[in-house]
Amino acid sequence: MTAISTAKSGSAGRRGVSPRQVLSYVGMAVVALYCLAPFYWMVVSAFRRPEDQFSNSPIPAPFSIKNFTAVFKHDVGFQRALLNSLIVAGTTTVLTLVVGTFTAYALARLDFRFKNLVLGVIVATSMFPTISLIVPLLHLFTNIGWINSYQSMIIPNLSFVLPLAVWNLNAFFRQMPFELEYAAMVDGCTRGQAFRKIIVPLAAPGVFTTAIIAFIAAWNEFMIALSMVNKKEMQTATVSISKFTGAYGFDQPFGTQMAAGVLVTVPLVIVVLILQRRIIAGLTSGGVK
Amino acid sequence: MTTTTAVPSAAAPVKKKQDVQGSGRLAAVLLSPTFLVLALVVGYPIIAALRESLYQKSQGLDANGFVVKGDKFVGLKNYTDIFTGVKSDAFWNAFWNTTFFTVTSVIIEVALGIAMALIMHRAFRGRAFVRASILVPWAIPTAVSALLWRWVFQADGVANAIIGQQVLWTTEGFHAKVAVIIADTWKTAPFVGLLALAGLQLIPAEVYEAAKVDGASAWRTFVKITLPLIKPVLLVAILFRLLDVLRMFDLPFILIGAHKDSVNTLSMLAYDEANNLRYGPAAAMATILFVYVAVAAYVFVKLLGADIIGEARSRKSGASKRAKKRARAAQEVTA
């Protein structure tokens, strides 16, 4: 509804300043509130005292970090879960970039037959339902004793992170000046040298952004990590949070969970905000989540 | 958005050079690692699932009275069991839940996403701030957002405090579906908004000027100009959302819980079967979901002409092409 009224005011002309501006600001405020309010509620709830957990005041009073200390209690094992997430998401990202960069380069630069088919296949693989990969892989990993191992999470993660990365990198590579590579080859570089000395440094920002997007995708993964691991020490952060048991005797320790949620999310949010322009460019050009 | 022919003019001389150097072979070398990995982590499981769905675990005694464990070929029994057997109720329930979630959340998300994009597009100042805040729901892990909404939807949580009613959101019932849809919409509508905004920014201002001169109303301008011009971007966004909701798992699993009929999706059902070591039925169910997703994608691409590849190819390929595209867009509208 806000959109329509804003659209109307927008096409009404460029001179009518103040009502349009007011409407626009109201609309923006609504969008920002929509996006941030639930997140804000998570932060507020995390900073309440556990005994105030069900308070609905918009500001935590009195302010407390007891929920955060509860997260890091030894028996919760959250430190280990964070480390596991870091290992799984980090390895997935590195593997993905190593493999995906070459493919994206080929797709962006070279002219070859079946290119559309190749692109299509890569996009299509990222759309397969995860469960149809998990069931056979779970069976396989059980048989070869890979359950509760990092590789049992990293390898299935590649199935959706790799297409995402190739797609994003491809979009970034296409933007780069073709002529430079050509000039380098005229100057006697081989194609490999042109790639290493010209393309790689130029592509670094795109690769970095793709790394962030890939890392976030792997970090946020839940279903694979849930299926492949049944030992607490190997759980990733997302699985661990969802399985927190009450430290303060409530049915579900929401305060602790919100605090853990803040810990898992805030670093991502900060990185995303710093790199927002690049990430938005990556997301919209990739068109893939 | 058929941009197959729109190769940037600068590429023409380079292309000749590439052919001389044997691009095809190089491409094969560069592509092979990705395809190897995808074959292993996607191709193999899909085929293995297909094979596994024809087997059932059998446990019995052989002629000498020893316990025999192994997989027995049962043909299509797993499938017929799912469609008509004892568990068919659970399957059809999950099937309709999945479909219901997909249709409702995609419609809501697209409507909200367009609204957000329009608001941001008309913004005077503070667009950067809103764009930044839009990325927050996207960056939050689904598992964490599910917990967050579970907390919001508690019996004495803030949602009930706001509406002033006592709804037990996370118990069985239609309200559980509503809770899932709200949570899903919150996380993904901003993403649709981002894509739609990217589409809006490709529409040249002159088009709107022309519409204004012709005296078109705001609604008519929106329906006749804005929507058709952002349609390609929207179709891609819808397709991705569609396929994403069809495989929804984390959100209902954490927000409401496992084994809840109101929100059980096909992914959750298959996961449950696999978790109970009934790999055959689980694989059959996963295969059905796979076919469902594939058919949905095919129909969407064929009927509505969602051009994913073309979209990605054309969107980010330099100023010259964008200018060309604008010219074409302007032409389409004025024509």
Interface residues (C-beta under 8 A of the other chain):
Chain A: M1 T2 A3 I4 T6 A7 K8 S9 G10 S11 A12 G13 R20 Q21 S24 Y25 G27 M28 V30 V31 A32 Y34 C35 L36 P38 F39 W41 M42 S45 F54 N56 V99 G100 F102 T103 Y105 A106 L107 R109 L110 D111 F112 R113 K115 N116 V118 L119 G120 V121 I122 V123 A124 T125 M127 F128 P129 T130 I131 S132 L133 I134 V135 P136 L137 L138 H139 L140 I155 P156 L158 S159 L162 P163 V166 W167 N170 A171 F172 R174 Q175 F178 E179 E181 Y182 M185 R191 I216 W219 N220 F222 M223 S227 T238 V239 I241 S242 Q252 F254 Q257 M258 G261 V264 T265 L268 V269 V272 L273 Q276 I279 I280 A281 L283 T284 S285 G286 G287 V288 K289
Chain B: T4 P8 A10 A11 P13 V14 K15 K17 Q18 D19 Q21 S23 G24 L26 A27 A28 L30 L31 P33 T34 F35 V37 L38 L40 V41 V42 Y44 P45 I46 A48 A49 E52 I114 A115 M116 L118 I119 M120 R122 A123 F124 G126 R127 A128 F129 V130 R131 A132 S133 I134 L135 V136 P137 W138 A139 I140 P141 T142 A143 V144 S145 A146 L147 L148 W149 R150 W151 V152 Q154 D156 G157 V158 A161 W186 T188 P190 F191 G193 L194 L195 L197 A198 Y208 A211 K212 A218 W219 T221 F222 T226 V233 V236 A237 F240 L243 D244 L246 R247 F249 D250 I254 L266 S267 A270 Y271 A274 N275 Y279 A282 A283 A286 T287 L289 F290 V293 A297 I308 I309 E311 A312 R313 R315 K316 S317 G318
